[in-house]
Every structure is written in structure tokens, then in C-alpha cells.
Amino acid sequence: MAVALKTAVIFLSFVSAVAKLQQFHRTFHTFNKTLEEQATSELNFQNYALVNQNALQLTPDTANNNAVFDLRNRSGRVMFRQPFKLWEGDANSNDVVASFSVSFLVNMFPVNGTPGEGLAFLITPTITIPDNSYGQYLGLTNQTLDNLTTNGILAVELDTVKQPFDPDDNHIGLNVHSVRSVVSRSLTPLNITLAPPEPKFHNVWIQYDGVSKVIRVYIADQPLIDSPTPPMPETPIIQYSLDLRKTVYRESYFGFAAATGTSVELNSVLQWNITIYQEPRPKSLALTIELAVGIPVVLTLAALGAFLGYRLYKKRVVDRSKSNILSRLRTLPGMPKEFRFRELKKATNNFDEKRKLGQGGYGVVYRGVLPEDNVEVAVKWFSRESLKGEDDFLAELTIINRLRHKHLVRLLGWCHKNGKLLLVYEYMRKGSLDMHLFTMAGELLSWTMRSKILAGVASALHYLHYEFDQKVVHRDIKASNIMLDSNFNARLGDFGLARALDNEKTSYAEAEGVIGIIGYIAPECFHTGKATQHSDIYAFGALIIEVVSGQRPGTKVNGFQFMVDYVWSLYHEGRILDVVDKRLGDDYNADEAQRFLLLGLACSHPIASERPKTHTMMQMLTGSTPVPQVPHFKPAFMWPAMMPIDDLSQATTINTTTLSIS
């Protein structure tokens, strides 16, 4: 990193010497200060904006629009407290005005599946948000102020609701004095969806050249919150000639605004980088030409130098780190066998396609037979051709090697050779739970089998959360990760996402954005970007309903987007047993089924602190403890919510990876 920083400093010093710019620069890699600290330092918060869970949350949101606290038709702003001088002289001068470069990472998520309304980067003469600036006004203007040239507003909007003057409900626009964009572009042709039903992140770059007086806007998806920032696209999605002198006030504020309308969505900024070059008045045409030609060239060289320096530094550090980790792994007590690659190649018949058990985004699993012992195994080959693949491999190996429980898939060995990364597991003859629930290849699971499977998974989860010497958050509880042995005993597997936590200090594991399958993901994860024991419990609740009903969590039934909402509606109507898998007929225990479904709803409570603990879940499954009182209406998800008592300790950041073979 020192190489990169030194390179950047040298080039930026050269930029300053050549252009003699008055530069303001801030980089927020995260927003980890408290609201009070931020508000008393550089940022001003208006209306419903706040800092929460390492992000600027500009508007409140909820998973239930019928919440007691109505979060519709709200707006918020976050602005720098200090104004910036953007031009000199009078409004009719042709002098050079300020240049600026802004980039930020946003997350816009409609919890109920209906977006509303959007977010904008903003330049404004006043720090105060207008009254009634919700809905289509995006926290920028209101019915009175909109389209007045005196309002001095310039904004780049990310809009998720179509107005009569908009191209669609998924566009980016440049707004001058009005929410009616002077130019807008639909993002749909680029396969970019601002507020999709699955959580996504978007990088936005805004560059204004005060010499040529042109503004350019770029946008690109970023899969996960801490994935590498994608390169800025070569072609801007918006390019527009604009004279700041004739658009904004001499002194203006920079920041963000957002609003909700009749629908509610999460509008948050997770990272923010801003540089403002406050240009002095040029002394001659020659200086103007120097600035016009020199600045872009030097800035490009600066960026290239910093990038190359950082890449070199990162490669050296990672290579050294991986070598040390592998050396330590070989000496860990209880470490399973280290296989040679040729052994596994022979065991799987040269990784024959016919031996393939499953495949996901991070690897392939093959069935194999170890010739020496004639033992069947499952061999997972990590297929990602990047350093991230090693992260996945090492994370899974270092955690699961020490876990010992009858309801966890047992690790038998590993292989790391010349970039080839493989793990060897005990082979589960009956395959995965989802195969039996949803495919013709499986067999119909009896009620007794289903009951036994749920009890086994609950026992494994309790071991991970409380009985192992470190708390372990699995982070990927789902039917495809539940393996079944020859007697249909459940074995929880796939620990590529699992993370070990310090029992004394940590109850949160840092997540790469939001990982998993919609329906299993707890609502708070879309705000925190973190997984906890409580989010594991939420996923187990989805699994309970899935096993009892024979329907995936994301199945849409009777107008409900998720099975949990449908089950809650049946519970309210006194018909909860209507959801039991029809293939069972009457061959199930009605009392158990009702108890299981109520436990599933209790685990699916939108408020994390209201969910049961694993030891209580185990007792409820056996009937030794009654299921807690479950409200007949699904409670509203409220954010920010009080952090559960056992999560109040200071969290230690744990680096994470994503891995899911499904």
C-alpha cells in the first residue's frame, strides 16, 4: 500500500504544481462514526437521514407498508456543512469555473419488491431540505420550488419510479432546477436495475470539467459491498454541456438527497469519494489551454501509477500471507489428510462429468472413491481463477477442520497444489435435502423423516452458536446445504460462508454485502451488510416452513411474494395447516406440524431480538417447551432497530468470502 500511496502522492503533487489548484478532497471508505460524531464534524443530516451500520441511510424503510410507523412519503439529506466556491467574477463571465470529481457506492433495495422513489447527488445553495420534498421530488425541491431558476439546484438522480416525464422506472437523469431531467437515460438496456428484488450495489462516477464546461456521468454494478470496485466505463451514460456559473450559486453545498413515496425502499450510500478543484481566475489563454490539456493527462497518469503500485503491493502481501497460512495449516492439531492432486484425480476418474454431484458459482463437487480404503468421498474443486478462490478455500478449511458434531458433514482431507484447491468430504449417499423436496430424483420424505431432519439441523446450529469453542455463524442455511446420510440423518455442510467469532467480543461477522438466496436472508442484513446468529435463526425459520410445506421460501402464493408471508396470513385466518405438503395427504402429525410452523414464524420475526435462541428451538421441536406467542399479524420491520442484547459488544471485523455450492 505504501508503494501505491507514494506513487499517488508524487503524481498528485505534480498535478498541484502544474495546475496550482485549490483542492478539497474527502474519502469515506465507510461511515463508521456515530450520528452525533458525524453531525458535529463535517456532515449535516436533515429529516430522516442518519448514519447507521456503516452507511449513510438517507430515508427510513420497512418490510411492511402497513407498519404502525408510516415510513412512506419521507425525505432526507446529507450535506457537507461547508459551502464551496464554484466560480469567480460575475454570472456572465467566461472564466474557468471549478471542476469536481465524485464517486460513490449505493444500495437501493425495495423490501416489499416495489421501488420508491430514488436517490440523488446534489449541489444546492441551501443546506436545508425543503418541506414536502418527498415522492417524485427526491428531497431536492417541492411543488413550489420546482422549476425555479432561482433554486440553484443541480443533481444527478437515480430514479426508481416513473413519472409522466420519465423514460421509465429505472433511469439516471441530470436535473437542473427541477426534478424533470434535462437529459435522462434508461438503465434497462445496460442490464442495470437500480432497485432489484435481490440486493445489489452500484458505483456512480460524476465528473465535471470546469474548463470545457462538460459534465459526465458513469455507472456500473458491483456484485458485493467489498468486491473490487469495477473500472469506470469508457463511455459516459450522460454527457452534457453545462456552465456552473449559469446553473448554481457561487457558493453551494454538496451532498445527497433521497425520498420515499407510496412505496418504501432503502436508499443508502456506503462509500463516497469527492474531490473539488476550486479554480483560480486564469491569467491568460495559455493557462487555460494548459489546464484543459494538462489536468486530464496528469490525473490519468496519477491514477495509473497508484493502481499499478497498489496491485504490486497487494500481490506481494497476498503471496506471502498465503504461504504462511498454508504452512500453519499443515501443523494445526487435528488437521485432516493432505491429499496429492493425482490421488483425487484418480478417485474421481479424472473428474468425470458423470461423477459430478453439483456445481455453483465457486466450484464443482464430484463423487469419488479413494482406492486405498475403497471409501466414497465428495471432492469439492474450487474453480474461481483468482486469489478470491484461495480465500474461499482457506476460510472453509480453517473453520471446518476443528468442528466435530454428528450433524455436520465431516471433512476428510484437502489439497492445495499449483493453484488447484480441493476439499474432500464424507460422501452423503442420499444427497441434499432439496433434491428430495423438489426433484423427481429424490424420494418423498415422510413426516417422521422431516421431523428428524429439522431436529438434526437445529442441533448442528446450536453446536455452532454455543457449544464450539468459538461462535460460528454459518451464513448459508438452506435446503441445498443440508446433506442426508443413508438413514436420512441431516448433516449441515458447505462452510464456505461460515465465520468464527470471538466469544467474548464479537457477535457480528462482516459480510460481503448481502449474500444468499432471497427468502433465507434476514431483513436487517440488507441494512447492516452483516450476518449474525440471529440471521442464521431467520434462515432456519425459512427452512422449517420449506420442509413442512414442500415449497421454496421464494415461492409466490396467492399474491404473496414469500412463503413466510403466506403462512402468516393462514395463521391469522386459523388455517395454518393448509400449507402442509399436499403430497403427505393425512400422513402427518397435526400437532407437530402446527408447532413447527409456529416456530418457523417465530424464527422469521422481522425484529432480530424477538427470534428464539437455538437451545429454545431444540426444545420447541421436541415439544418440551411451548412455542412462544406468535402475533397473528406479521410485525413490521423497523429500522434502525434496537440491537439485540448479545450483539451490543464491540464487533471485531472478520474478513469474509462468498461460497455456495447449490
FIMINU-622455 format. One record per residue (C-alpha): residue in one letter; x, z, y. Coordinates in pm, whole numbers, padded with zeros to 5 digits, always signed. Layout:
<nodes>
aXZY...
</nodes>
This chain:
<nodes>
m+00000+00000+00000a+00293+00073+00232v+00408-00288+00198a+00065-00414+00292l+00033-00178+00587k+00381-00259+00714t+00309-00631+00692a-00021-00589+00870v+00134-00376+01145i+00410-00630+01206f+00167-00918+01238l-00085-00724+01445s+00192-00612+01678f+00285-00977+01716v-00079-01059+01794s-00088-00793+02064a+00237-00910+02217v+00125-01272+02236a-00233-01226+02344k-00200-00896+02538l-00542-00790+02416q-00712-00460+02476q-00818-00383+02122f-01072-00138+01980h-01071-00104+01603r-01251+00119+01356t-01277+00103+00978f-01525+00312+00782h-01443+00272+00412t-01716+00525+00351f-01931+00763+00554n-01838+01095+00403k-01881+01315+00711t-02188+01522+00759l-02454+01408+01002e-02351+01676+01250e-01985+01574+01241q-02066+01207+01290a-02321+01271+01565t-02079+01479+01770s-01792+01233+01735e-01833+00857+01763l-02177+00763+01636n-02521+00821+01779f-02825+00841+01548q-03175+00751+01659n-03511+00822+01494y-03480+00828+01113a-03115+00722+01080l-02873+00962+00917v-02556+00988+00713n-02638+01060+00352q-02439+01029+00032n-02155+00832+00189a-02374+00575+00365l-02548+00513+00695q-02912+00527+00593l-03099+00362+00879t-03455+00411+00755p-03626+00654+00518d-03760+00518+00194t-03966+00625-00106a-04057+00512-00454n-04424+00577-00386n-04605+00439-00082n-04882+00693-00136a-04639+00974-00059v-04756+01278+00132f-04491+01196+00388d-04571+00841+00500l-04242+00661+00546r-04394+00329+00643n-04362+00182+00993r-04041+00367+01078s-03723+00255+01252g-03372+00383+01311r-03046+00303+01484v-02681+00400+01451m-02470+00305+01755f-02123+00376+01886r-02155+00633+02162q-01918+00446+02391p-02012+00114+02552f-01767-00177+02551k-01682-00402+02846l-01752-00754+02723w-01685-00965+03030e-01542-00958+03382g-01647-01121+03709d-02000-01242+03778a-02255-01385+03539n-02188-01746+03644s-01812-01736+03593n-01643-01945+03325d-01384-01680+03249v-01300-01585+02893v-01518-01306+02758a-01449-01052+02484s-01402-01152+02122f-01510-00939+01831s-01498-00937+01451v-01735-00728+01241s-01776-00695+00865f-01999-00459+00673l-02138-00389+00326v-02513-00333+00298n-02763-00229+00034m-03129-00320+00086f-03345-00206-00203p-03727-00211-00229v-03802+00083-00458n-04155-00041-00528g-04048-00402-00560t-04192-00511-00223p-03934-00554+00056g-03991-00430+00407e-03868-00503+00666g-03496-00555+00730l-03169-00459+00896a-02969-00598+01189f-02629-00574+01352l-02695-00510+01719i-02544-00540+02067t-02759-00373+02332p-02728-00236+02687t-02902+00088+02596i-02826+00327+02315t-03186+00448+02289i-03418+00288+02035p-03748+00160+02184d-04076+00324+02090n-04286+00140+01829s-03993-00075+01719y-04094-00065+01353g-04207-00352+01132q-04112-00701+01247y-03922-00558+01546l-03647-00419+01316g-03556-00137+01555l-03445-00396+01813t-03737-00440+02052n-04111-00378+02067q-04417-00572+02175t-04342-00509+02543l-03966-00571+02543d-03952-00864+02305n-03851-01199+02455l-03749-01048+02790t-03410-01181+02901t-03352-00850+03078n-03345-00658+02749g-02987-00780+02685i-03028-00781+02307l-02807-00982+02072a-02848-00927+01697v-02785-01074+01354e-03083-00990+01134l-03114-00962+00757d-03489-01009+00726t-03694-00947+00411v-04049-01007+00540k-04178-01346+00653q-04334-01367+00998p-04511-01685+01117f-04191-01792+01295d-03957-01719+00999p-03841-01970+00735d-03916-01725+00451d-03887-01360+00348n-03518-01385+00257h-03319-01509+00553i-03047-01433+00803g-03101-01504+01171l-02937-01488+01513n-03159-01312+01764v-03120-01343+02141h-03353-01116+02343s-03619-01146+02070v-03691-01098+01701r-03779-01467+01697s-03440-01605+01593v-03275-01885+01790v-03135-02002+01457s-03211-01878+01105r-03114-01979+00755s-03284-01909+00425l-03054-01745+00172t-03253-01861-00129p-03063-02193-00166l-02742-01988-00189n-02887-01775-00472i-02860-01468-00249t-03151-01226-00243l-03129-00959+00025a-03365-00710-00138p-03391-00793-00510p-03564-00571-00767e-03218-00491-00905p-02973-00313-00672k-02722-00547-00508f-02470-00529-00229h-02399-00788+00038n-02094-00845+00255v-02161-00981+00602w-01898-01109+00846i-01974-01176+01213q-01707-01335+01432y-01734-01420+01799d-01464-01621+01977g-01465-01542+02348v-01256-01849+02427s-01466-02115+02255k-01781-01901+02301v-01900-01958+01944i-02047-01702+01705r-02013-01748+01329v-02189-01553+01055y-02095-01543+00686i-02249-01366+00385a-02153-01313+00020d-02279-01100-00268q-02072-00811-00402p-02182-00701-00752l-02089-00333-00725i-02012-00091-00446d-01640-00066-00523s-01586-00412-00666p-01317-00605-00481t-01451-00743-00154p-01519-01113-00211p-01337-01361+00012m-01520-01467+00323p-01686-01806+00256e-01515-02105+00412t-01836-02228+00575p-02045-02003+00801i-02414-01981+00727i-02474-01967+01104q-02259-02122+01377y-02394-02117+01730s-02260-02171+02082l-02324-01857+02282d-02192-01723+02612l-02192-01344+02605r-02189-01341+02984k-02532-01506+02993t-02667-01308+02697v-02567-00942+02707y-02484-00689+02975r-02126-00644+03095e-02115-00305+02922s-02301-00290+02591y-02323-00079+02277f-02251-00194+01919g-02426-00071+01605f-02706-00121+01354a-03085-00106+01358a-03345-00129+01081a-03713-00078+01021t-03974-00038+00752g-04323-00184+00776t-04622-00161+00549s-04368-00160+00264v-04065+00065+00241e-03711-00031+00145l-03371+00130+00152n-03168-00006+00447s-02816+00132+00435v-02464+00041+00546l-02193+00158+00306q-01880+00019+00475w-01810-00102+00827n-01512-00267+00989i-01519-00357+01359t-01259-00498+01598i-01334-00577+01962y-01084-00764+02179q-01170-00686+02540e-01015-00986+02711p-00835-00955+03048r-00908-01225+03302p-00682-01523+03220k-00430-01615+03490s-00416-01981+03412l-00546-02259+03192a-00222-02237+02996l-00300-01880+02896t-00650-01983+02792i-00504-02252+02568e-00254-02002+02425l-00535-01764+02339a-00755-02035+02192v-00480-02168+01967g-00261-01866+01907i-00506-01593+01819p-00672-01763+01519v-00334-01872+01379v-00172-01531+01416l-00474-01345+01282t-00478-01574+00979l-00109-01504+00918a-00170-01132+00960a-00450-01134+00705l-00243-01340+00461g+00057-01111+00496a-00149-00798+00445f-00326-00948+00144l-00006-01059-00030g+00163-00727+00041y-00127-00531-00097r-00152-00747-00410l+00219-00697-00481y+00193-00323-00426k-00120-00291-00640k+00028-00487-00930r+00341-00270-00939v+00146+00054-00924v-00109-00053-01185d+00154-00181-01428r+00349+00143-01401s+00032+00353-01430k-00099+00169-01738s+00237+00202-01914n+00241+00578-01851i-00119+00619-01966l-00059+00436-02293s+00249+00647-02360r+00046+00963-02308l-00239+00833-02525r-00007+00794-02824t+00091+01161-02802l-00255+01311-02749p-00360+01555-03023g-00633+01421-03247m-00573+01065-03134p-00712+00817-03391k-00507+00549-03559e-00339+00278-03352f-00407-00050-03533r-00198-00362-03524f-00380-00665-03390r-00316-00861-03709e-00488-00586-03911l-00805-00620-03707k-00782-00997-03712k-00775-00987-04091a-01051-00726-04109t-01289-00947-03909n-01190-01273-04082n-01018-01397-03767f-01306-01270-03552d-01552-01497-03727e-01867-01575-03529k-02070-01483-03837r-01929-01131-03809k-02047-01086-03451l-02274-00783-03409g-02331-00803-03035q-02198-00932-02708g-02218-00819-02347g-02053-00879-02013y-01746-00679-02110g-01675-00763-02468v-01780-00861-02817v-01841-00638-03120y-01756-00765-03470r-01820-00625-03815g-01502-00582-04013v-01370-00441-04339l-01038-00254-04345p-00871-00394-04659e-00665-00084-04742d-00964+00150-04758n-01242-00105-04805v-01422+00066-04515e-01668-00120-04294v-01599-00088-03922a-01725-00218-03589v-01449-00371-03376k-01508-00398-03003w-01286-00654-02829f-01272-00615-02453s-01290-00970-02323r-01254-00927-01948e-00942-01109-01838s-00842-00871-01562l-00694-00530-01504k-01050-00401-01496g-01073-00465-01867e-00788-00219-01922d-00970+00035-01705d-01279-00001-01926f-01071+00031-02241l-00871+00334-02129a-01175+00513-01991e-01365+00479-02317l-01065+00570-02530t-00960+00882-02338i-01311+01028-02348i-01447+00945-02691n-01124+01028-02876r-01193+01401-02828l-01568+01402-02887r-01688+01540-03220h-02060+01550-03292k-02275+01429-03579h-02497+01229-03343l-02213+01043-03170v-02060+00722-03303r-01715+00812-03438l-01403+00639-03307l-01164+00540-03589g-00885+00366-03401w-00762+00142-03122c-00534-00149-03042h-00358-00242-02719k-00116-00531-02753n-00016-00810-02514g-00332-00781-02312k-00555-00757-02621l-00775-00448-02600l-00979-00334-02902l-01155-00020-03024v-01254+00046-03386y-01571+00242-03460e-01754+00365-03765y-01994+00091-03875m-02363+00175-03849r-02549-00005-04127k-02892-00001-03964g-02771-00145-03634s-02913-00046-03298l-03243+00120-03216d-03363-00170-03002m-03324-00409-03296h-03585-00211-03490l-03815-00162-03192f-03818-00518-03063t-03697-00775-03317m-03817-00915-03647a-03472-00842-03794g-03541-00469-03788e-03795-00270-03984l-04091-00082-03844l-03985+00271-03760s-04223+00535-03893w-04331+00824-03674t-04102+01059-03867m-03806+00827-03804r-03883+00806-03433s-03911+01183-03405k-03578+01228-03584i-03408+00968-03363l-03520+01134-03039a-03410+01476-03164g-03067+01335-03252v-03013+01174-02913a-03123+01494-02735s-02874+01692-02943a-02592+01449-02857l-02680+01464-02489h-02679+01844-02493y-02333+01838-02651l-02201+01605-02381h-02351+01804-02095y-02287+02161-02209e-02102+02206-02540f-01794+01987-02495d-01505+02149-02306q-01576+01915-02016k-01913+01797-01895v-01958+01431-01982v-02210+01208-01808h-02291+00916-02038r-02448+00697-01765d-02586+00433-02003i-02854+00591-02223k-03065+00305-02361a-03204+00182-02691s-02927-00073-02749n-02668+00206-02727i-02840+00419-02993m-02695+00326-03333l-02858+00415-03665d-02682+00508-03987s-02813+00425-04335n-03054+00722-04319f-03178+00630-03971n-02995+00919-03807a-02925+00843-03442r-02569+00805-03314l-02516+00772-02940g-02249+00512-02866d-02088+00291-02602f-01890+00528-02384g-01753+00260-02153l-01953+00408-01864a-01912+00774-01958r-01706+01004-01740a-01571+01354-01797l-01635+01608-01522d-01460+01930-01428n-01698+02204-01540e-01614+02432-01251k-01609+02194-00958t-01789+01875-01035s-02138+01774-01129y-02124+01420-00996a-01933+01123-01133e-01855+00847-00886a-02039+00532-00994e-01963+00170-00913g-02272+00123-00709v-02572+00138-00934i-02508+00045-01294g-02754-00007-01574i-03092-00154-01651i-03387-00110-01417g-03625+00139-01572y-03348+00362-01703i-03195+00424-01358a-03298+00738-01171p-03428+00669-00819e-03169+00889-00647c-02890+00671-00788f-02991+00387-00555h-02908+00617-00264t-02609+00812-00388g-02434+00542-00591k-02356+00829-00830a-02454+00932-01180t-02522+01292-01280q-02653+01492-01573h-02993+01459-01405s-02974+01079-01411d-02887+01096-01783i-03204+01304-01832y-03406+01041-01642a-03275+00770-01875f-03363+00985-02177g-03718+01015-02042a-03740+00636-02031l-03607+00626-02388i-03873+00871-02510i-04152+00654-02369e-03984+00345-02514v-03963+00493-02865v-04322+00623-02863s-04476+00309-02712g-04255+00040-02861q-04227-00113-02512r-03918-00156-02295p-03903+00057-01975g-03928-00253-01757t-04239-00390-01930k-04514-00474-01681v-04854-00350-01799n-05189-00363-01616g-05024-00428-01282f-04763-00154-01319q-04403-00262-01280f-04261+00004-01514m-04390+00168-01831v-04345+00517-01686d-04596+00439-01409y-04845+00307-01664v-04806+00619-01880w-04857+00839-01575s-05179+00655-01495l-05304+00701-01853y-05218+01071-01834h-05424+01100-01516e-05716+00933-01694g-05682+01157-02001r-05584+00862-02224i-05210+00914-02266l-05218+00843-02641d-05339+00489-02569v-04975+00396-02514v-04859+00487-02867d-04712+00187-03050k-05010-00005-03193r-04806-00103-03498l-04824+00259-03616g-05202+00248-03638d-05316+00605-03703d-04999+00695-03889y-04852+00933-03633n-04878+01297-03528a-05106+01302-03222d-04992+01646-03105e-04627+01543-03128a-04695+01211-02956q-04865+01382-02663r-04586+01638-02638f-04319+01367-02647l-04491+01157-02382l-04534+01457-02151l-04166+01537-02199g-04088+01175-02114l-04282+01213-01788a-04113+01546-01714c-03771+01383-01761s-03886+01094-01538h-03978+01319-01245p-03871+01141-00924i-03709+01462-00796a-03391+01529-00994s-03410+01909-00970e-03753+01907-01140r-03626+01749-01462p-03568+01973-01766k-03223+02059-01899t-03106+01933-02238h-03145+02265-02423t-03506+02285-02298m-03567+01925-02405m-03450+02002-02758q-03689+02297-02781m-03977+02089-02646l-03917+01815-02901t-03944+02066-03185g-04244+02237-03029s-04072+02577-02998t-04115+02562-02619p-04420+02416-02444v-04375+02117-02220p-04374+02220-01853q-04677+02148-01640v-04665+01778-01558p-04855+01668-01244h-05139+01428-01317f-05027+01202-01032k-04671+01075-01020p-04493+01277-00747a-04343+01094-00454f-03972+01030-00446m-03845+01177-00120w-03507+01110+00032p-03299+01288+00133a-03391+01548-00124m-03251+01894-00182m-02953+01862-00415p-03012+02044-00746i-02857+02389-00757d-02600+02299-01020d-02489+01998-00812l-02409+02198-00499s-02043+02246-00588q-01787+02023-00427a-01767+01692-00610t-01436+01554-00725t-01410+01176-00715i-01372+01020-01058n-01264+00656-01074t-01508+00456-01283t-01560+00131-01461t-01855-00056-01597l-01902-00138-01962s-02217-00211-02155i-02240-00396-02485s-02611-00453-02532
</nodes>
